[in-house]
């Protein structure tokens, strides 16, 4: 059982898929393979479709807020997506978090909650398995976080964004 986004992954996605391949028909398995919390991945049906709408709306809201904070035009960075209720307030909450790591962990907790909402009422059917796989991906992502490397990457990206916008890089960044 996956209880929250802070636990270590009890099984790898690869091992989960190996077990599923033995017990699922090829069409269902193929749909499960494409199931992911990454909205840029292949299209998948069921809860993944609804999740994709939500995630794209959230990312667009974050893009707008981040661009506005830097006085940039977000237009070239937005993805085609309808606005989904609640993602704008989530984006504002994320932007209020000063630590990039804490912001990512909060985002993943929100993603986890959305997946929980979408799988509600599904008990070990294909939609439950899609949600389980998506949650495993979140846990595996957390297992790869290393605070210092992450902060170094953040500083590098931040410096590139500022440089591209013609903004002077503040001292200490």
ABEGO torsion letter per residue (X at the ends): XBABAABBBABBAAAAAAAAAAABBAAAAAAAAABBABAABBBBBEAAAAAAAAAAAAAAAAAAAAAAAAGBBAAAABBBBBBBBGAAAAAAAAAABABAAAAAAAAAAAAAAAAAAAABGBBGBAAAAAAAAAAAAAAAAAAABBAAAAAAAAAAAAAAAAAAAGBBBBBGX
